[in-house]
Amino acid sequence: MANVFSKITAQGQISVPAEIRKKLGVGPGSVLEWDEKRGDVVVRKAGRYSSSEIHHALFGTQPPGPPPDVKEAIRTHMRKRHARG
């Protein structure tokens, strides 16, 4: 992708170039996230993290494996909770 530029207004606003909007899949009302990494600024569409990336950020490790079947876990819990005897 060629370099694209934006100009900052007196109010601190910028226009996101059409090429970038299309690539990010954003439009009016979309939220962009700004992050600084080693002196560079990274802009991305907000909410684009996978559950494993969130787990790694919170716990510093990769998740142990695929998540359990939630519906089956609920069934098992309800059977134990309402078991007679």
PDB file with SEQRES, HELIX, SHEET and CRYST1 records, atoms N, CA, C and O in Angstrom:
SEQRES   1 A   85  MET ALA ASN VAL PHE SER LYS ILE THR ALA GLN GLY GLN          
SEQRES   2 A   85  ILE SER VAL PRO ALA GLU ILE ARG LYS LYS LEU GLY VAL          
SEQRES   3 A   85  GLY PRO GLY SER VAL LEU GLU TRP ASP GLU LYS ARG GLY          
SEQRES   4 A   85  ASP VAL VAL VAL ARG LYS ALA GLY ARG TYR SER SER SER          
SEQRES   5 A   85  GLU ILE HIS HIS ALA LEU PHE GLY THR GLN PRO PRO GLY          
SEQRES   6 A   85  PRO PRO PRO ASP VAL LYS GLU ALA ILE ARG THR HIS MET          
SEQRES   7 A   85  ARG LYS ARG HIS ALA ARG GLY                                  
HELIX    1 AA1 ALA A   18  LEU A   24  1                                   7    
HELIX    2 AA2 SER A   51  PHE A   59  1                                   9    
HELIX    3 AA3 VAL A   70  ARG A   81  1                                  12    
SHEET    1 AA1 2 LEU A  32  LYS A  37  0                                        
SHEET    2 AA1 2 ASP A  40  LYS A  45 -1                                        
CRYST1    1.000    1.000    1.000  90.00  90.00  90.00 P 1           1          
ATOM      1  N   MET A   1       0.852  -1.167   0.000  1.00  0.00           N  
ATOM      2  CA  MET A   1       0.000   0.000   0.000  1.00  0.00           C  
ATOM      3  C   MET A   1       0.900   1.233   0.000  1.00  0.00           C  
ATOM      4  O   MET A   1       1.866   1.307   0.759  1.00  0.00           O  
ATOM      5  N   ALA A   2       0.582   2.170  -0.833  1.00  0.00           N  
ATOM      6  CA  ALA A   2       1.320   3.438  -0.890  1.00  0.00           C  
ATOM      7  C   ALA A   2       1.012   4.256   0.353  1.00  0.00           C  
ATOM      8  O   ALA A   2      -0.022   4.063   0.991  1.00  0.00           O  
ATOM      9  N   ASN A   3       1.906   5.165   0.692  1.00  0.00           N  
ATOM     10  CA  ASN A   3       1.660   6.041   1.830  1.00  0.00           C  
ATOM     11  C   ASN A   3       0.436   6.895   1.557  1.00  0.00           C  
ATOM     12  O   ASN A   3       0.281   7.454   0.472  1.00  0.00           O  
ATOM     13  N   VAL A   4      -0.428   6.989   2.554  1.00  0.00           N  
ATOM     14  CA  VAL A   4      -1.590   7.872   2.476  1.00  0.00           C  
ATOM     15  C   VAL A   4      -1.478   8.850   3.634  1.00  0.00           C  
ATOM     16  O   VAL A   4      -0.881   8.533   4.663  1.00  0.00           O  
ATOM     17  N   PHE A   5      -2.041  10.019   3.474  1.00  0.00           N  
ATOM     18  CA  PHE A   5      -1.866  11.077   4.461  1.00  0.00           C  
ATOM     19  C   PHE A   5      -3.209  11.634   4.904  1.00  0.00           C  
ATOM     20  O   PHE A   5      -4.191  11.596   4.162  1.00  0.00           O  
ATOM     21  N   SER A   6      -3.235  12.153   6.132  1.00  0.00           N  
ATOM     22  CA  SER A   6      -4.387  12.862   6.677  1.00  0.00           C  
ATOM     23  C   SER A   6      -3.886  14.159   7.281  1.00  0.00           C  
ATOM     24  O   SER A   6      -2.740  14.252   7.719  1.00  0.00           O  
ATOM     25  N   LYS A   7      -4.749  15.153   7.301  1.00  0.00           N  
ATOM     26  CA  LYS A   7      -4.410  16.449   7.896  1.00  0.00           C  
ATOM     27  C   LYS A   7      -5.219  16.593   9.179  1.00  0.00           C  
ATOM     28  O   LYS A   7      -6.401  16.249   9.213  1.00  0.00           O  
ATOM     29  N   ILE A   8      -4.589  17.097  10.226  1.00  0.00           N  
ATOM     30  CA  ILE A   8      -5.271  17.304  11.502  1.00  0.00           C  
ATOM     31  C   ILE A   8      -5.894  18.690  11.509  1.00  0.00           C  
ATOM     32  O   ILE A   8      -5.236  19.677  11.177  1.00  0.00           O  
ATOM     33  N   THR A   9      -7.179  18.763  11.895  1.00  0.00           N  
ATOM     34  CA  THR A   9      -7.861  20.057  11.967  1.00  0.00           C  
ATOM     35  C   THR A   9      -7.484  20.767  13.263  1.00  0.00           C  
ATOM     36  O   THR A   9      -6.813  20.193  14.121  1.00  0.00           O  
ATOM     37  N   ALA A  10      -7.913  21.997  13.398  1.00  0.00           N  
ATOM     38  CA  ALA A  10      -7.657  22.780  14.611  1.00  0.00           C  
ATOM     39  C   ALA A  10      -8.301  22.125  15.835  1.00  0.00           C  
ATOM     40  O   ALA A  10      -7.845  22.331  16.960  1.00  0.00           O  
ATOM     41  N   GLN A  11      -9.362  21.334  15.620  1.00  0.00           N  
ATOM     42  CA  GLN A  11     -10.048  20.645  16.717  1.00  0.00           C  
ATOM     43  C   GLN A  11      -9.431  19.276  17.010  1.00  0.00           C  
ATOM     44  O   GLN A  11      -9.933  18.545  17.864  1.00  0.00           O  
ATOM     45  N   GLY A  12      -8.342  18.919  16.310  1.00  0.00           N  
ATOM     46  CA  GLY A  12      -7.680  17.634  16.545  1.00  0.00           C  
ATOM     47  C   GLY A  12      -8.314  16.472  15.805  1.00  0.00           C  
ATOM     48  O   GLY A  12      -8.031  15.314  16.114  1.00  0.00           O  
ATOM     49  N   GLN A  13      -9.166  16.762  14.834  1.00  0.00           N  
ATOM     50  CA  GLN A  13      -9.829  15.699  14.080  1.00  0.00           C  
ATOM     51  C   GLN A  13      -9.037  15.372  12.822  1.00  0.00           C  
ATOM     52  O   GLN A  13      -8.310  16.209  12.287  1.00  0.00           O  
ATOM     53  N   ILE A  14      -9.197  14.127  12.361  1.00  0.00           N  
ATOM     54  CA  ILE A  14      -8.588  13.728  11.094  1.00  0.00           C  
ATOM     55  C   ILE A  14      -9.636  13.022  10.248  1.00  0.00           C  
ATOM     56  O   ILE A  14     -10.648  12.541  10.758  1.00  0.00           O  
ATOM     57  N   SER A  15      -9.378  12.968   8.953  1.00  0.00           N  
ATOM     58  CA  SER A  15     -10.193  12.165   8.043  1.00  0.00           C  
ATOM     59  C   SER A  15      -9.411  10.912   7.729  1.00  0.00           C  
ATOM     60  O   SER A  15      -8.228  10.981   7.394  1.00  0.00           O  
ATOM     61  N   VAL A  16     -10.060   9.771   7.834  1.00  0.00           N  
ATOM     62  CA  VAL A  16      -9.409   8.513   7.498  1.00  0.00           C  
ATOM     63  C   VAL A  16      -9.565   8.317   5.992  1.00  0.00           C  
ATOM     64  O   VAL A  16     -10.688   8.311   5.489  1.00  0.00           O  
ATOM     65  N   PRO A  17      -8.468   8.157   5.270  1.00  0.00           N  
ATOM     66  CA  PRO A  17      -8.556   7.991   3.820  1.00  0.00           C  
ATOM     67  C   PRO A  17      -9.437   6.798   3.431  1.00  0.00           C  
ATOM     68  O   PRO A  17      -9.489   5.793   4.140  1.00  0.00           O  
ATOM     69  N   ALA A  18     -10.125   6.928   2.299  1.00  0.00           N  
ATOM     70  CA  ALA A  18     -11.062   5.898   1.845  1.00  0.00           C  
ATOM     71  C   ALA A  18     -10.400   4.537   1.740  1.00  0.00           C  
ATOM     72  O   ALA A  18     -10.998   3.527   2.111  1.00  0.00           O  
ATOM     73  N   GLU A  19      -9.173   4.495   1.239  1.00  0.00           N  
ATOM     74  CA  GLU A  19      -8.456   3.221   1.086  1.00  0.00           C  
ATOM     75  C   GLU A  19      -8.301   2.511   2.438  1.00  0.00           C  
ATOM     76  O   GLU A  19      -8.448   1.292   2.524  1.00  0.00           O  
ATOM     77  N   ILE A  20      -8.007   3.274   3.480  1.00  0.00           N  
ATOM     78  CA  ILE A  20      -7.833   2.714   4.821  1.00  0.00           C  
ATOM     79  C   ILE A  20      -9.183   2.299   5.402  1.00  0.00           C  
ATOM     80  O   ILE A  20      -9.290   1.240   6.020  1.00  0.00           O  
ATOM     81  N   ARG A  21     -10.220   3.129   5.209  1.00  0.00           N  
ATOM     82  CA  ARG A  21     -11.562   2.775   5.700  1.00  0.00           C  
ATOM     83  C   ARG A  21     -12.013   1.455   5.109  1.00  0.00           C  
ATOM     84  O   ARG A  21     -12.559   0.606   5.813  1.00  0.00           O  
ATOM     85  N   LYS A  22     -11.784   1.279   3.816  1.00  0.00           N  
ATOM     86  CA  LYS A  22     -12.185   0.026   3.160  1.00  0.00           C  
ATOM     87  C   LYS A  22     -11.405  -1.151   3.719  1.00  0.00           C  
ATOM     88  O   LYS A  22     -11.975  -2.206   4.000  1.00  0.00           O  
ATOM     89  N   LYS A  23     -10.104  -0.969   3.879  1.00  0.00           N  
ATOM     90  CA  LYS A  23      -9.252  -2.051   4.380  1.00  0.00           C  
ATOM     91  C   LYS A  23      -9.648  -2.462   5.802  1.00  0.00           C  
ATOM     92  O   LYS A  23      -9.652  -3.650   6.126  1.00  0.00           O  
ATOM     93  N   LEU A  24      -9.982  -1.474   6.657  1.00  0.00           N  
ATOM     94  CA  LEU A  24     -10.381  -1.766   8.040  1.00  0.00           C  
ATOM     95  C   LEU A  24     -11.848  -2.156   8.164  1.00  0.00           C  
ATOM     96  O   LEU A  24     -12.263  -2.708   9.183  1.00  0.00           O  
ATOM     97  N   GLY A  25     -12.630  -1.871   7.134  1.00  0.00           N  
ATOM     98  CA  GLY A  25     -14.064  -2.156   7.204  1.00  0.00           C  
ATOM     99  C   GLY A  25     -14.783  -1.234   8.171  1.00  0.00           C  
ATOM    100  O   GLY A  25     -15.660  -1.673   8.915  1.00  0.00           O  
ATOM    101  N   VAL A  26     -14.418   0.046   8.165  1.00  0.00           N  
ATOM    102  CA  VAL A  26     -15.033   1.000   9.088  1.00  0.00           C  
ATOM    103  C   VAL A  26     -15.826   2.047   8.318  1.00  0.00           C  
ATOM    104  O   VAL A  26     -15.603   2.279   7.129  1.00  0.00           O  
ATOM    105  N   GLY A  27     -16.751   2.666   9.026  1.00  0.00           N  
ATOM    106  CA  GLY A  27     -17.570   3.722   8.465  1.00  0.00           C  
ATOM    107  C   GLY A  27     -18.034   4.631   9.575  1.00  0.00           C  
ATOM    108  O   GLY A  27     -17.493   4.586  10.680  1.00  0.00           O  
ATOM    109  N   PRO A  28     -19.034   5.460   9.301  1.00  0.00           N  
ATOM    110  CA  PRO A  28     -19.541   6.374  10.330  1.00  0.00           C  
ATOM    111  C   PRO A  28     -19.955   5.610  11.593  1.00  0.00           C  
ATOM    112  O   PRO A  28     -20.672   4.612  11.516  1.00  0.00           O  
ATOM    113  N   GLY A  29     -19.505   6.080  12.730  1.00  0.00           N  
ATOM    114  CA  GLY A  29     -19.842   5.447  14.007  1.00  0.00           C  
ATOM    115  C   GLY A  29     -18.875   4.359  14.434  1.00  0.00           C  
ATOM    116  O   GLY A  29     -18.946   3.893  15.571  1.00  0.00           O  
ATOM    117  N   SER A  30     -17.974   3.939  13.557  1.00  0.00           N  
ATOM    118  CA  SER A  30     -16.987   2.928  13.935  1.00  0.00           C  
ATOM    119  C   SER A  30     -16.005   3.511  14.948  1.00  0.00           C  
ATOM    120  O   SER A  30     -15.756   4.716  14.970  1.00  0.00           O  
ATOM    121  N   VAL A  31     -15.457   2.644  15.776  1.00  0.00           N  
ATOM    122  CA  VAL A  31     -14.495   3.072  16.781  1.00  0.00           C  
ATOM    123  C   VAL A  31     -13.114   2.549  16.381  1.00  0.00           C  
ATOM    124  O   VAL A  31     -12.945   1.370  16.068  1.00  0.00           O  
ATOM    125  N   LEU A  32     -12.141   3.447  16.399  1.00  0.00           N  
ATOM    126  CA  LEU A  32     -10.765   3.076  16.110  1.00  0.00           C  
ATOM    127  C   LEU A  32      -9.963   3.103  17.401  1.00  0.00           C  
ATOM    128  O   LEU A  32     -10.197   3.942  18.271  1.00  0.00           O  
ATOM    129  N   GLU A  33      -9.028   2.191  17.517  1.00  0.00           N  
ATOM    130  CA  GLU A  33      -8.164   2.108  18.693  1.00  0.00           C  
ATOM    131  C   GLU A  33      -6.766   2.571  18.296  1.00  0.00           C  
ATOM    132  O   GLU A  33      -6.247   2.171  17.253  1.00  0.00           O  
ATOM    133  N   TRP A  34      -6.161   3.412  19.127  1.00  0.00           N  
ATOM    134  CA  TRP A  34      -4.825   3.952  18.875  1.00  0.00           C  
ATOM    135  C   TRP A  34      -3.898   3.367  19.929  1.00  0.00           C  
ATOM    136  O   TRP A  34      -4.234   3.336  21.113  1.00  0.00           O  
ATOM    137  N   ASP A  35      -2.724   2.901  19.494  1.00  0.00           N  
ATOM    138  CA  ASP A  35      -1.769   2.293  20.413  1.00  0.00           C  
ATOM    139  C   ASP A  35      -0.361   2.711  20.006  1.00  0.00           C  
ATOM    140  O   ASP A  35      -0.045   2.760  18.818  1.00  0.00           O  
ATOM    141  N   GLU A  36       0.476   3.010  20.980  1.00  0.00           N  
ATOM    142  CA  GLU A  36       1.867   3.359  20.685  1.00  0.00           C  
ATOM    143  C   GLU A  36       2.742   2.161  20.992  1.00  0.00           C  
ATOM    144  O   GLU A  36       2.664   1.591  22.080  1.00  0.00           O  
ATOM    145  N   LYS A  37       3.576   1.777  20.038  1.00  0.00           N  
ATOM    146  CA  LYS A  37       4.511   0.667  20.226  1.00  0.00           C  
ATOM    147  C   LYS A  37       5.880   1.099  19.730  1.00  0.00           C  
ATOM    148  O   LYS A  37       6.083   1.321  18.537  1.00  0.00           O  
ATOM    149  N   ARG A  38       6.813   1.216  20.663  1.00  0.00           N  
ATOM    150  CA  ARG A  38       8.198   1.567  20.339  1.00  0.00           C  
ATOM    151  C   ARG A  38       8.300   2.796  19.441  1.00  0.00           C  
ATOM    152  O   ARG A  38       9.059   2.799  18.471  1.00  0.00           O  
ATOM    153  N   GLY A  39       7.548   3.823  19.758  1.00  0.00           N  
ATOM    154  CA  GLY A  39       7.620   5.077  19.015  1.00  0.00           C  
ATOM    155  C   GLY A  39       6.730   5.144  17.790  1.00  0.00           C  
ATOM    156  O   GLY A  39       6.614   6.208  17.182  1.00  0.00           O  
ATOM    157  N   ASP A  40       6.099   4.045  17.407  1.00  0.00           N  
ATOM    158  CA  ASP A  40       5.166   4.043  16.275  1.00  0.00           C  
ATOM    159  C   ASP A  40       3.742   4.048  16.812  1.00  0.00           C  
ATOM    160  O   ASP A  40       3.482   3.538  17.901  1.00  0.00           O  
ATOM    161  N   VAL A  41       2.829   4.621  16.052  1.00  0.00           N  
ATOM    162  CA  VAL A  41       1.421   4.616  16.429  1.00  0.00           C  
ATOM    163  C   VAL A  41       0.690   3.634  15.523  1.00  0.00           C  
ATOM    164  O   VAL A  41       0.791   3.702  14.298  1.00  0.00           O  
ATOM    165  N   VAL A  42      -0.045   2.725  16.144  1.00  0.00           N  
ATOM    166  CA  VAL A  42      -0.814   1.719  15.420  1.00  0.00           C  
ATOM    167  C   VAL A  42      -2.290   2.050  15.584  1.00  0.00           C  
ATOM    168  O   VAL A  42      -2.767   2.266  16.698  1.00  0.00           O  
ATOM    169  N   VAL A  43      -3.007   2.087  14.471  1.00  0.00           N  
ATOM    170  CA  VAL A  43      -4.453   2.348  14.504  1.00  0.00           C  
ATOM    171  C   VAL A  43      -5.145   1.103  13.982  1.00  0.00           C  
ATOM    172  O   VAL A  43      -4.789   0.581  12.926  1.00  0.00           O  
ATOM    173  N   ARG A  44      -6.142   0.625  14.731  1.00  0.00           N  
ATOM    174  CA  ARG A  44      -6.894  -0.553  14.296  1.00  0.00           C  
ATOM    175  C   ARG A  44      -8.357  -0.389  14.660  1.00  0.00           C  
ATOM    176  O   ARG A  44      -8.710   0.421  15.517  1.00  0.00           O  
ATOM    177  N   LYS A  45      -9.178  -1.143  14.018  1.00  0.00           N  
ATOM    178  CA  LYS A  45     -10.593  -1.179  14.363  1.00  0.00           C  
ATOM    179  C   LYS A  45     -10.708  -1.779  15.757  1.00  0.00           C  
ATOM    180  O   LYS A  45     -10.129  -2.832  16.024  1.00  0.00           O  
ATOM    181  N   ALA A  46     -11.436  -1.135  16.635  1.00  0.00           N  
ATOM    182  CA  ALA A  46     -11.567  -1.614  18.013  1.00  0.00           C  
ATOM    183  C   ALA A  46     -12.282  -2.954  18.050  1.00  0.00           C  
ATOM    184  O   ALA A  46     -13.154  -3.239  17.229  1.00  0.00           O  
ATOM    185  N   GLY A  47     -11.888  -3.782  19.037  1.00  0.00           N  
ATOM    186  CA  GLY A  47     -12.558  -5.058  19.238  1.00  0.00           C  
ATOM    187  C   GLY A  47     -12.115  -6.150  18.290  1.00  0.00           C  
ATOM    188  O   GLY A  47     -12.888  -7.068  18.013  1.00  0.00           O  
ATOM    189  N   ARG A  48     -10.910  -6.082  17.788  1.00  0.00           N  
ATOM    190  CA  ARG A  48     -10.450  -7.083  16.837  1.00  0.00           C  
ATOM    191  C   ARG A  48      -9.456  -8.055  17.477  1.00  0.00           C  
ATOM    192  O   ARG A  48      -8.524  -8.512  16.815  1.00  0.00           O  
ATOM    193  N   TYR A  49      -9.646  -8.370  18.746  1.00  0.00           N  
ATOM    194  CA  TYR A  49      -8.763  -9.311  19.417  1.00  0.00           C  
ATOM    195  C   TYR A  49      -9.450 -10.667  19.511  1.00  0.00           C  
ATOM    196  O   TYR A  49     -10.664 -10.747  19.701  1.00  0.00           O  
ATOM    197  N   SER A  50      -8.672 -11.723  19.378  1.00  0.00           N  
ATOM    198  CA  SER A  50      -9.220 -13.064  19.550  1.00  0.00           C  
ATOM    199  C   SER A  50      -9.251 -13.385  21.042  1.00  0.00           C  
ATOM    200  O   SER A  50      -8.590 -12.714  21.835  1.00  0.00           O  
ATOM    201  N   SER A  51     -10.004 -14.391  21.419  1.00  0.00           N  
ATOM    202  CA  SER A  51     -10.073 -14.761  22.830  1.00  0.00           C  
ATOM    203  C   SER A  51      -8.718 -15.237  23.332  1.00  0.00           C  
ATOM    204  O   SER A  51      -8.397 -15.029  24.502  1.00  0.00           O  
ATOM    205  N   SER A  52      -7.911 -15.870  22.480  1.00  0.00           N  
ATOM    206  CA  SER A  52      -6.590 -16.315  22.931  1.00  0.00           C  
ATOM    207  C   SER A  52      -5.662 -15.122  23.150  1.00  0.00           C  
ATOM    208  O   SER A  52      -4.830 -15.156  24.057  1.00  0.00           O  
ATOM    209  N   GLU A  53      -5.786 -14.059  22.335  1.00  0.00           N  
ATOM    210  CA  GLU A  53      -4.982 -12.851  22.557  1.00  0.00           C  
ATOM    211  C   GLU A  53      -5.371 -12.185  23.875  1.00  0.00           C  
ATOM    212  O   GLU A  53      -4.502 -11.705  24.602  1.00  0.00           O  
ATOM    213  N   ILE A  54      -6.655 -12.150  24.187  1.00  0.00           N  
ATOM    214  CA  ILE A  54      -7.117 -11.567  25.453  1.00  0.00           C  
ATOM    215  C   ILE A  54      -6.604 -12.396  26.624  1.00  0.00           C  
ATOM    216  O   ILE A  54      -6.132 -11.844  27.619  1.00  0.00           O  
ATOM    217  N   HIS A  55      -6.695 -13.722  26.509  1.00  0.00           N  
ATOM    218  CA  HIS A  55      -6.204 -14.610  27.568  1.00  0.00           C  
ATOM    219  C   HIS A  55      -4.710 -14.376  27.797  1.00  0.00           C  
ATOM    220  O   HIS A  55      -4.260 -14.277  28.938  1.00  0.00           O  
ATOM    221  N   HIS A  56      -3.952 -14.288  26.715  1.00  0.00           N  
ATOM    222  CA  HIS A  56      -2.508 -14.072  26.828  1.00  0.00           C  
ATOM    223  C   HIS A  56      -2.208 -12.722  27.482  1.00  0.00           C  
ATOM    224  O   HIS A  56      -1.289 -12.626  28.296  1.00  0.00           O  
ATOM    225  N   ALA A  57      -2.955 -11.699  27.146  1.00  0.00           N  
ATOM    226  CA  ALA A  57      -2.749 -10.380  27.745  1.00  0.00           C  
ATOM    227  C   ALA A  57      -3.062 -10.396  29.238  1.00  0.00           C  
ATOM    228  O   ALA A  57      -2.378  -9.735  30.020  1.00  0.00           O  
ATOM    229  N   LEU A  58      -4.084 -11.140  29.638  1.00  0.00           N  
ATOM    230  CA  LEU A  58      -4.483 -11.183  31.044  1.00  0.00           C  
ATOM    231  C   LEU A  58      -3.591 -12.083  31.890  1.00  0.00           C  
ATOM    232  O   LEU A  58      -3.213 -11.722  33.005  1.00  0.00           O  
ATOM    233  N   PHE A  59      -3.255 -13.261  31.353  1.00  0.00           N  
ATOM    234  CA  PHE A  59      -2.579 -14.273  32.154  1.00  0.00           C  
ATOM    235  C   PHE A  59      -1.134 -14.542  31.740  1.00  0.00           C  
ATOM    236  O   PHE A  59      -0.416 -15.250  32.447  1.00  0.00           O  
ATOM    237  N   GLY A  60      -0.697 -13.990  30.608  1.00  0.00           N  
ATOM    238  CA  GLY A  60       0.682 -14.176  30.178  1.00  0.00           C  
ATOM    239  C   GLY A  60       0.981 -15.536  29.593  1.00  0.00           C  
ATOM    240  O   GLY A  60       2.140 -15.847  29.317  1.00  0.00           O  
ATOM    241  N   THR A  61      -0.030 -16.349  29.398  1.00  0.00           N  
ATOM    242  CA  THR A  61       0.148 -17.680  28.812  1.00  0.00           C  
ATOM    243  C   THR A  61      -0.905 -17.895  27.744  1.00  0.00           C  
ATOM    244  O   THR A  61      -1.899 -17.171  27.679  1.00  0.00           O  
ATOM    245  N   GLN A  62      -0.682 -18.882  26.921  1.00  0.00           N  
ATOM    246  CA  GLN A  62      -1.700 -19.241  25.938  1.00  0.00           C  
ATOM    247  C   GLN A  62      -2.775 -20.071  26.643  1.00  0.00           C  
ATOM    248  O   GLN A  62      -2.470 -20.753  27.621  1.00  0.00           O  
ATOM    249  N   PRO A  63      -4.008 -20.031  26.177  1.00  0.00           N  
ATOM    250  CA  PRO A  63      -5.061 -20.826  26.800  1.00  0.00           C  
ATOM    251  C   PRO A  63      -4.725 -22.314  26.709  1.00  0.00           C  
ATOM    252  O   PRO A  63      -4.028 -22.732  25.785  1.00  0.00           O  
ATOM    253  N   PRO A  64      -5.212 -23.118  27.658  1.00  0.00           N  
ATOM    254  CA  PRO A  64      -4.847 -24.525  27.718  1.00  0.00           C  
ATOM    255  C   PRO A  64      -5.335 -25.360  26.532  1.00  0.00           C  
ATOM    256  O   PRO A  64      -4.779 -26.428  26.278  1.00  0.00           O  
ATOM    257  N   GLY A  65      -6.313 -24.927  25.830  1.00  0.00           N  
ATOM    258  CA  GLY A  65      -6.832 -25.698  24.702  1.00  0.00           C  
ATOM    259  C   GLY A  65      -8.164 -25.136  24.277  1.00  0.00           C  
ATOM    260  O   GLY A  65      -8.550 -24.052  24.714  1.00  0.00           O  
ATOM    261  N   PRO A  66      -8.869 -25.852  23.436  1.00  0.00           N  
ATOM    262  CA  PRO A  66     -10.170 -25.334  23.016  1.00  0.00           C  
ATOM    263  C   PRO A  66     -11.124 -25.246  24.211  1.00  0.00           C  
ATOM    264  O   PRO A  66     -11.053 -26.070  25.123  1.00  0.00           O  
ATOM    265  N   PRO A  67     -12.009 -24.257  24.207  1.00  0.00           N  
ATOM    266  CA  PRO A  67     -12.932 -24.116  25.333  1.00  0.00           C  
ATOM    267  C   PRO A  67     -13.868 -25.315  25.398  1.00  0.00           C  
ATOM    268  O   PRO A  67     -14.183 -25.907  24.366  1.00  0.00           O  
ATOM    269  N   PRO A  68     -14.317 -25.682  26.599  1.00  0.00           N  
ATOM    270  CA  PRO A  68     -15.237 -26.811  26.720  1.00  0.00           C  
ATOM    271  C   PRO A  68     -16.577 -26.479  26.070  1.00  0.00           C  
ATOM    272  O   PRO A  68     -16.911 -25.315  25.846  1.00  0.00           O  
ATOM    273  N   ASP A  69     -17.313 -27.506  25.782  1.00  0.00           N  
ATOM    274  CA  ASP A  69     -18.646 -27.322  25.222  1.00  0.00           C  
ATOM    275  C   ASP A  69     -19.526 -26.711  26.313  1.00  0.00           C  
ATOM    276  O   ASP A  69     -19.852 -27.372  27.299  1.00  0.00           O  
ATOM    277  N   VAL A  70     -19.900 -25.472  26.134  1.00  0.00           N  
ATOM    278  CA  VAL A  70     -20.624 -24.731  27.169  1.00  0.00           C  
ATOM    279  C   VAL A  70     -21.977 -25.382  27.463  1.00  0.00           C  
ATOM    280  O   VAL A  70     -22.350 -25.543  28.625  1.00  0.00           O  
ATOM    281  N   LYS A  71     -22.700 -25.752  26.424  1.00  0.00           N  
ATOM    282  CA  LYS A  71     -24.022 -26.364  26.656  1.00  0.00           C  
ATOM    283  C   LYS A  71     -23.899 -27.658  27.451  1.00  0.00           C  
ATOM    284  O   LYS A  71     -24.696 -27.910  28.354  1.00  0.00           O  
ATOM    285  N   GLU A  72     -22.908 -28.477  27.121  1.00  0.00           N  
ATOM    286  CA  GLU A  72     -22.722 -29.732  27.850  1.00  0.00           C  
ATOM    287  C   GLU A  72     -22.320 -29.461  29.293  1.00  0.00           C  
ATOM    288  O   GLU A  72     -22.762 -30.168  30.199  1.00  0.00           O  
ATOM    289  N   ALA A  73     -21.496 -28.455  29.518  1.00  0.00           N  
ATOM    290  CA  ALA A  73     -21.094 -28.106  30.883  1.00  0.00           C  
ATOM    291  C   ALA A  73     -22.303 -27.649  31.705  1.00  0.00           C  
ATOM    292  O   ALA A  73     -22.407 -27.979  32.887  1.00  0.00           O  
ATOM    293  N   ILE A  74     -23.195 -26.909  31.102  1.00  0.00           N  
ATOM    294  CA  ILE A  74     -24.415 -26.470  31.801  1.00  0.00           C  
ATOM    295  C   ILE A  74     -25.293 -27.671  32.123  1.00  0.00           C  
ATOM    296  O   ILE A  74     -25.811 -27.776  33.235  1.00  0.00           O  
ATOM    297  N   ARG A  75     -25.468 -28.585  31.160  1.00  0.00           N  
ATOM    298  CA  ARG A  75     -26.273 -29.796  31.406  1.00  0.00           C  
ATOM    299  C   ARG A  75     -25.706 -30.602  32.576  1.00  0.00           C  
ATOM    300  O   ARG A  75     -26.446 -31.040  33.457  1.00  0.00           O  
ATOM    301  N   THR A  76     -24.384 -30.792  32.572  1.00  0.00           N  
ATOM    302  CA  THR A  76     -23.737 -31.557  33.641  1.00  0.00           C  
ATOM    303  C   THR A  76     -23.949 -30.881  34.989  1.00  0.00           C  
ATOM    304  O   THR A  76     -24.262 -31.544  35.978  1.00  0.00           O  
ATOM    305  N   HIS A  77     -23.781 -29.576  35.031  1.00  0.00           N  
ATOM    306  CA  HIS A  77     -23.982 -28.834  36.273  1.00  0.00           C  
ATOM    307  C   HIS A  77     -25.423 -28.972  36.770  1.00  0.00           C  
ATOM    308  O   HIS A  77     -25.654 -29.200  37.958  1.00  0.00           O  
ATOM    309  N   MET A  78     -26.385 -28.833  35.865  1.00  0.00           N  
ATOM    310  CA  MET A  78     -27.789 -28.914  36.264  1.00  0.00           C  
ATOM    311  C   MET A  78     -28.141 -30.328  36.743  1.00  0.00           C  
ATOM    312  O   MET A  78     -28.903 -30.486  37.696  1.00  0.00           O  
ATOM    313  N   ARG A  79     -27.596 -31.343  36.094  1.00  0.00           N  
ATOM    314  CA  ARG A  79     -27.853 -32.721  36.551  1.00  0.00           C  
ATOM    315  C   ARG A  79     -27.329 -32.925  37.969  1.00  0.00           C  
ATOM    316  O   ARG A  79     -28.014 -33.508  38.809  1.00  0.00           O  
ATOM    317  N   LYS A  80     -26.101 -32.441  38.237  1.00  0.00           N  
ATOM    318  CA  LYS A  80     -25.528 -32.587  39.573  1.00  0.00           C  
ATOM    319  C   LYS A  80     -26.323 -31.801  40.598  1.00  0.00           C  
ATOM    320  O   LYS A  80     -26.560 -32.267  41.713  1.00  0.00           O  
ATOM    321  N   ARG A  81     -26.732 -30.600  40.206  1.00  0.00           N  
ATOM    322  CA  ARG A  81     -27.450 -29.722  41.143  1.00  0.00           C  
ATOM    323  C   ARG A  81     -28.817 -30.274  41.522  1.00  0.00           C  
ATOM    324  O   ARG A  81     -29.261 -30.141  42.663  1.00  0.00           O  
ATOM    325  N   HIS A  82     -29.478 -30.894  40.549  1.00  0.00           N  
ATOM    326  CA  HIS A  82     -30.840 -31.380  40.784  1.00  0.00           C  
ATOM    327  C   HIS A  82     -30.922 -32.895  40.952  1.00  0.00           C  
ATOM    328  O   HIS A  82     -32.005 -33.474  40.867  1.00  0.00           O  
ATOM    329  N   ALA A  83     -29.794 -33.526  41.185  1.00  0.00           N  
ATOM    330  CA  ALA A  83     -29.779 -34.974  41.362  1.00  0.00           C  
ATOM    331  C   ALA A  83     -30.519 -35.344  42.656  1.00  0.00           C  
ATOM    332  O   ALA A  83     -30.418 -34.651  43.668  1.00  0.00           O  
ATOM    333  N   ARG A  84     -31.249 -36.432  42.594  1.00  0.00           N  
ATOM    334  CA  ARG A  84     -31.965 -36.904  43.783  1.00  0.00           C  
ATOM    335  C   ARG A  84     -31.086 -37.888  44.502  1.00  0.00           C  
ATOM    336  O   ARG A  84     -30.414 -38.729  43.906  1.00  0.00           O  
ATOM    337  N   GLY A  85     -31.115 -37.753  45.769  1.00  0.00           N  
ATOM    338  CA  GLY A  85     -30.406 -38.799  46.504  1.00  0.00           C  
ATOM    339  C   GLY A  85     -29.487 -38.319  47.460  1.00  0.00           C  
ATOM    340  O   GLY A  85     -28.832 -39.110  48.138  1.00  0.00           O  
TER     341      GLY A  85                                                      
END                                                                             
